[in-house]
Amino acid sequence: MFKKFFSKIEDVIALSQSLLTSKQFIFLSSVLVGISSALAVIVLKTFAHWVFRFATYITIHTNFLKIGLLKIMLPVIGIMLTVFVVKRFLGGTIEKGTSQILYAVAKKASIIPKKQMYAQIMTSSLTVGLGGSAGLESPIVVTGAAFGSNYAQRYKLQYKDRTLLIGCGVAAGIAAAFNAPIAGVLFAVEVLLVDVSISAFTPIMIAAATGALVSAIALDETILLNFPSRETFDYHNMPYYIFLGIFTGFVAVFYARNFQRTEHFFGHIRFPLYTKALIGASILALLIFIFPTLFGEGYESIRTLAGSDPGELLENTLFSEFRNNNLALLAFVGCSLMLKAYATGITLGSGGNGGNFAPSLFLGSYVGFFFSKLLNLTGLTNLPVGNFTMVGMAGILSGLFHAPLTAIFLIAEITGGYGLMIPLMIVASISFAISKRFEKHSLDVKNLAKKGHAFTSNKDSNVLSTLDTQSIIQTDFLKLTPDENLEKLVDLISHSNQVIFPVVSKDNYLMGIVHFNDIREIIFNPYRVKYTLIKEIMVQPVAIVHPSNSMEIVMDKFESSKKVFLPVISDDKYYGFISKSEALEAYRTKLKSMTIE
């Protein structure tokens, strides 16, 4: 029945493709991709919300050292089930994080495997829905991107349109997850599609608006992270917001480094999959036993902190008797924010699936609360704790993802207005600047950067990263040997268009190079041509290239050496030459194909 229904829908879409112009079809496609992404959000968010409600109910009605035993067992079950699903149904591996979208755009012609349309939903719902300390937004974004890519492949759209629809899926996913269409558009452009023209914004905006609308209709407000700002911005508090920006910047660096250390530690443990998952999940369960706020996405605790009675955070915990003790609450919040990096690292490193978007908001709210509450307890000031809690989220989000615009407008939208725009701009920009100073790449891009695949806001770097050095190397150059005289060189020049010649040994080791322009005067002297050996006029190369070098490195070598040809060495032997003109032509061709209009 469902197969027949979807077949009819595909027929209608195919018919519309034949009747509409290419631009009109992209607009229609952006709506359909937006709806698909929003449906994925609805499934994930609803499941996670009801599991949290169920676990909370169990916690209240089943006391085990003041905390429900089932609640600390759920993350163990979730991670173990995730490992089982990945091994049994997904080929044993699953890519995590939004970096895979960047890699697909840069290296795989914007083609994302079909399994990502359902794999992320299946695994993240089990991990995060059952209490793993991670977020659903990254899986949502990957799912939306997969919808866009596979939709484009199904209707045979070109690279530019595939990339654009990936952006549509990403924007719709974020918009639906937070009912924040502007933030969805900015995230797609600022983090993923770093080089788009103004005209490309239209389908992305349509997709984001569609995703937010479907989410608003289908999801209850309590499921989404949104709350009104209760206090207006007071410019007298500006110095404190500046210090909050500095604080969140350093905390973002702390989180990024310790999360990755923890994830890599568990990723490299040489235990069987289920054993590793059980060990990691058990440690996570212990952390959740002591700090229940680490359970799941943590959005409920953000609402509590931003509310009028943050002491509720200690209810149904080991510290409930200190519910009205501000110092105890502050210590609990401080410990929770310090442990979040490790909890998320353990969740993902031991086999679970999720992302860092929700943890960044969790951490930001806790940092903002801790900062403002601590200052208030000194008696020196009376800061609006709710406002600082919300602005702190923008600081951490900006610092971790290097996306200040997304951070500013996301928090502005989920707080129901733009009254905090000035402090949001200050905190997000300062945090971004500090994080960028210590971490060159954002959290999700860092692993790509280590492999030489970083896709950044630098347009030239983006294009060069997509070029394959091997494809530009020319290996058909005529060669010389050191003991030959110039008669051989003159003969080669007369029968070819070469201007540069490699001088190699019998074993093909590069001994030097000869450039026609350097010996122009000599070759017109018959006596010198006959009695001058190649080794007497050859010169050593100023720089050499290896086939494994990225094109960014190659272009840096062209720039520093001031040469138009560079020799290529592979396994210590001569391999060929790279021409600067060929490299620039490849750059221009790639740039044209990548520009999204």
KEFISE-36985 format. One record per residue (C-alpha): residue in three letters; y, z, x. Coordinates in pm, whole numbers, plus 50000, padded with zeros to 5 digits. Layout:
<bafis>
ALAYZX ...
</bafis>
This chain:
<bafis>
MET500005000050000 PHE502475010250272 LYS501464980450483 LYS502224957150193 PHE505564974150129 PHE506694971350493 SER505474935450508 LYS507764926450219 ILE510684943950389 GLU510044924050706 ASP509994891950505 VAL513384900550351 ILE514834908450695 ALA513464876150839 LEU515004856750548 SER518364873750599 GLN518224864550969 SER517974827850875 LEU520844830250626 LEU523324852150816 THR525304845351130 SER524144863551445 LYS526994888751418 GLN526304895451050 PHE522624900451125 ILE523504925851396 PHE525604945051142 LEU522674945250898 SER520324955351179 SER522574984351280 VAL522274998250927 LEU518484995350927 VAL518145010851272 GLY520525038651161 ILE518365046150857 SER515185046651069 SER516715070651321 ALA517995093451047 LEU514535095050888 ALA513115106251224 VAL515765133451240 ILE514915145050888 VAL511215148250973 LEU511805167051297 LYS514585189951181 THR512885199150854 PHE509615207551028 ALA511325228451296 HIS513445246751037 TRP510535256350815 VAL508425267951108 PHE511305290151217 ARG511665304050866 PHE507935310550847 ALA507895327551188 THR510875349051089 TYR509125359150768 ILE506005368750965 THR508145388251212 ILE509715408950938 HIS506515415750744 THR504025419551033 ASN505125444551295 PHE503545443051639 LEU505755463251871 LYS508605453551636 ILE507965416451664 GLY505565393851477 LEU502505386151685 LEU502255351451531 LYS505795343051643 ILE504905346952010 MET501615328651961 LEU503185298151798 PRO504705284052124 VAL501295287452292 ILE499675268452007 GLY502445242452010 ILE502265234752382 MET498455233752381 LEU498475209952083 THR501095188252255 VAL498905184952564 PHE495925176552343 VAL497825149352154 VAL499205133952474 LYS495785133352638 ARG493805122152334 PHE496155098052156 LEU498965087952396 GLY497105076752706 GLY497495109252898 THR501205105552974 ILE504525106652794 GLU507985101052936 LYS510525128352863 GLY514305128152848 THR516965101852787 SER516715088753143 GLN513885065753031 ILE516395047452809 LEU518675041453106 TYR515725028753307 ALA514635005653026 VAL518124990753002 ALA518474986953379 LYS515004976353487 LYS512964966153182 ALA515334942852997 SER515924969652728 ILE512264969052625 ILE510935003252520 PRO507205007252445 LYS506205008452079 LYS504505042052118 GLN507885058352173 MET508665052351805 TYR506155079151712 ALA505095096852033 GLN508325116752065 ILE508195127751701 MET504565138751727 THR504885158252050 SER508345173752016 SER507625185351661 LEU504605204251794 THR506385218252100 VAL509835227151963 GLY508835230251599 LEU506305257051692 GLY508765276051909 GLY508925259252251 SER512265267352413 ALA513695232052417 GLY515615208352193 LEU514795180351952 GLU517845158752025 SER516475140852334 PRO513245131052152 ILE515415120151859 VAL517555098752088 VAL514515082752254 THR512955076051913 GLY516165059851787 ALA516395038652101 ALA512745028052056 PHE513445017851694 GLY516384996651811 SER514494980352098 ASN511344972251900 TYR513334959851601 ALA515154935951837 GLN511864924651989 ARG510334919051645 TYR513154895051549 LYS513374879251897 LEU516894890651979 GLN518284885752329 TYR518864912352595 LYS522464919452493 ASP521504924952131 ARG518464945852226 THR520684968252435 LEU523244970552157 LEU520604980851901 ILE519315007052146 GLY522835021052140 CYS522815019751761 GLY519595039851747 VAL520945065651989 ALA524255069451805 ALA522525072551468 GLY520135098951605 ILE522895121551736 ALA525055115351428 ALA522195124651195 ALA521135155151397 PHE524605170951379 ASN526285151851094 ALA528735141051365 PRO529205103051365 ILE532045102451618 ALA530015122851866 GLY527085099151810 VAL529185068851899 LEU530665085852205 PHE527275097752330 ALA525845062552307 VAL528805047652493 GLU529585075652739 VAL526065084952845 LEU523905054252786 LEU525895022052739 VAL528525027753003 ASP529954992552993 VAL530564978752645 SER533394958252503 ILE535494969952209 SER533754946051970 ALA530404962752043 PHE531714995151893 THR531514981351539 PRO527704980151498 ILE527375013251687 MET529875029251448 ILE528055014551148 ALA524745028751273 ALA526275063051341 ALA527915064450998 THR524635053850835 GLY522665080251022 ALA525145107750936 LEU525215097250568 VAL521425096750528 SER521165130250705 ALA523885145850488 ILE522155133950171 ALA518625144250264 LEU519065175550478 ASP520205209650365 GLU523355222350542 THR521465252550672 ILE519175229850875 LEU522035213551065 LEU524155231451324 ASN527555233951162 PHE529945261951081 PRO533655263551004 SER536145275651261 ARG537475308751130 GLU540455314251357 THR543225291051468 PHE544035283151828 ASP546495306951995 TYR548205291452297 HIS548605326152450 ASN544855325152519 MET545145293452728 PRO544565310953067 TYR541335325452934 TYR540125291152822 ILE540835278053172 PHE538685305753319 LEU536005298353058 GLY535985262053175 ILE535425273453533 PHE532705297853424 THR530835272153213 GLY531005247053499 PHE529205270353737 VAL526725281253469 ALA525925244453399 VAL525145239453769 PHE522985270953765 TYR521065258553461 ALA520535223353595 ARG519165234753930 ASN516925262453801 PHE515605242153510 GLN514555214253746 ARG513035238353998 THR510995254753724 GLU509905221953565 HIS508925207153903 PHE507055238753999 PHE504855236853691 GLY504625199153717 HIS503105201854065 ILE500625229753994 ARG497175215354063 PHE495395230753767 PRO493585212953483 LEU496005202653208 TYR494905228452954 THR494835256353212 LYS498355248253326 ALA499545245852967 LEU497985279452882 ILE499545296553185 GLY503005282253116 ALA502835288852743 SER501695324652803 ILE504655331353031 LEU506935316052768 ALA505365337852499 LEU506075368652710 LEU509725358552747 ILE509995352552371 PHE508315386152308 ILE511155403352497 PHE513935379252398 PRO513085363352060 THR516305342852079 LEU514475319552321 PHE512205308152037 GLY512705271451942 GLU516095254251947 GLY517975286951904 TYR520525273651655 GLU520105303451422 SER521215326951697 ILE524255304951766 ARG525335309351406 THR524795346651440 LEU526925349251754 ALA529735328951599 GLY529585349951280 SER531205382751186 ASP528215404851278 PRO526695393551612 GLY524735426151625 GLU522205409551391 LEU520895392551703 LEU519115424851801 GLU517375429451468 ASN513575425851479 THR513575428051859 LEU512545455252103 PHE516205465252116 SER516935468351744 GLU517885505251778 PHE520885493551988 ARG522065470351713 ASN525535485751701 ASN525885490952076 ASN528245464752218 LEU527135469952578 ALA523485465952483 LEU524315434352287 LEU526245420752584 ALA523355427952822 PHE520905411252582 VAL523085380252557 GLY523555379152934 CYS519825381253003 SER519075354952737 LEU521495329752886 MET520155335453239 LEU516545331053125 LYS517135299752914 ALA516875276353215 TYR513485290953308 ALA512225291452948 THR513075254652898 GLY511695245253240 ILE508425262853161 THR508225246352818 LEU508545211152955 GLY506845216453291 SER503685231053142 GLY503125201352911 GLY505505204952617 ASN508005178752510 GLY511655183352424 GLY515115179952571 ASN518095198652710 PHE520685190252445 ALA519945220252223 PRO519495243752521 SER522945233252645 LEU524505243052310 PHE522515275452306 LEU523615283652658 GLY527235274052591 SER527525296352285 TYR526005325652473 VAL528305320152772 GLY531385318152547 PHE530375349652361 PHE529535368652681 PHE532815358652848 SER535095367752556 LYS533205399052449 LEU533205412752803 LEU536955408052832 ASN537505424352492 LEU535425454552591 THR537755460652885 GLY540525466952634 LEU542885443452819 THR542845416352553 ASN541615407652206 LEU540145372652220 PRO538695354651915 VAL535015357152007 GLY533925331151749 ASN536245304951892 PHE535145311552250 THR531515309852140 MET532035275052000 VAL534255262152283 GLY531685274352537 MET529195249652390 ALA531505220852482 GLY531805234252837 ILE528055235452905 LEU527325202652727 SER530025185252929 GLY528835200753255 LEU525145192753209 PHE525415157453072 HIS528695147353239 ALA529925137052895 PRO533225154852820 LEU534235132352529 THR530895137452353 ALA531175174952405 ILE534745176752272 PHE534175156851955 LEU530715170851880 ILE532005206551869 ALA535115195451683 GLU532975179051417 ILE530405206751372 THR533155232851342 GLY534655213751051 GLY537985204251202 TYR540085197851509 GLY541965230751531 LEU540285238551863 MET540925204252014 ILE543205216552295 PRO540865243852426 LEU537885220252382 MET539605194152599 ILE540545219352866 VAL537165236652887 ALA535125204452873 SER537215186953140 ILE537245216453381 SER533515222353340 PHE532845185253398 ALA534975185053714 ILE533215215453861 SER529735203253771 LYS530475168653912 ARG531625184854236 PHE528245201854289 GLU525945177954101 LYS526715141054154 HIS524515130353864 SER523985144953519 LEU520835164753441 ASP518905135753286 VAL520015110253547 LYS519245131453853 ASN515555122053870 LEU516425085153837 ALA518945088654117 LYS516285102754349 LYS514235071354288 GLY517205048454343 HIS517505039253975 ALA520675058053880 PHE522705042053604 THR526205056553623 SER529725051053494 ASN530415029753804 LYS530134994053676 ASP529384978554016 SER526665004154089 ASN525104997653749 VAL524854960253803 LEU523674963054164 SER520994988254063 THR519434961953837 LEU519164935554109 ASP515924931454300 THR516584928054673 GLN513264910354724 SER514264881854492 ILE517384873654696 ILE515714872755039 GLN515324837655185 THR512194834055398 ASP512254796855481 PHE514654797755777 LEU513674776656079 LYS512954799156379 LEU513524797856755 THR511834815157050 PRO513754831357341 ASP512454808057618 GLU513354775357446 ASN516464756657559 LEU519344745257341 GLU517814710657291 LYS515484726857039 LEU518424742656861 VAL520354709756849 ASP517304692656702 LEU517004719056429 ILE520704716956348 SER520524679256314 HIS517624681256067 SER518734710755850 ASN521714727255687 GLN521104760555856 VAL523994777556031 ILE522064808056147 PHE518704809556328 PRO516364838956392 VAL514994842456746 VAL511494856856732 SER508674865356970 LYS505144851656949 ASP504244881856731 ASN507194874756500 TYR509344903756617 LEU513074896956581 MET514604893356931 GLY518064882356822 ILE519994856856617 VAL522014825656693 HIS524904814856473 PHE526114778756488 ASN529784789056488 ASP529274810656797 ILE527834782357011 ARG529764752356875 GLU531454744657212 ILE528204747657409 ILE526144722957208 PHE528624694957276 ASN528094699257650 PRO524884679657745 TYR524414697758072 ARG524584732357915 VAL522344721557629 LYS519634711257873 TYR519764741258106 THR520744770057875 LEU517984791057722 ILE518114805557374 LYS517814841057508 GLU521044835957702 ILE523134829657393 MET521384849857123 VAL523044881757000 GLN521674913356847 PRO522214917456472 VAL525004941256374 ALA522934954056080 ILE519474947855938 VAL518084950055587 HIS514684961755466 PRO513094947555148 SER512994982755005 ASN516774987055036 SER518694987554708 MET521294960654656 GLU524014987054668 ILE522914995655023 VAL522734958655113 MET526284952454989 ASP527524982755186 LYS525954967255499 PHE527684934055430 GLU530974952455390 SER530664973255709 SER529284945255929 LYS531714918255807 LYS528814893355825 VAL527744867355568 PHE524064867355671 LEU521894897755745 PRO518354896155886 VAL515534912755693 ILE512864932855875 SER509574942255711 ASP507004963655893 ASP509094959956212 LYS508744921856202 TYR511124893956108 TYR510924885955734 GLY513954865055638 PHE517714865555571 ILE519954877055288 SER523044856255224 LYS526154873755096 SER527024843654879 GLU523554844654718 ALA523894882054657 LEU527304877554494 GLU526004849254279 ALA523114871154162 TYR525634898854089 ARG527834875753880 THR524874862353685 LYS523564897253613 LEU527014910053518 LYS527394882153264 SER523984889353110 MET524644926953089 THR528074925952929 ILE527674937052567 GLU530134919552340 
</bafis>
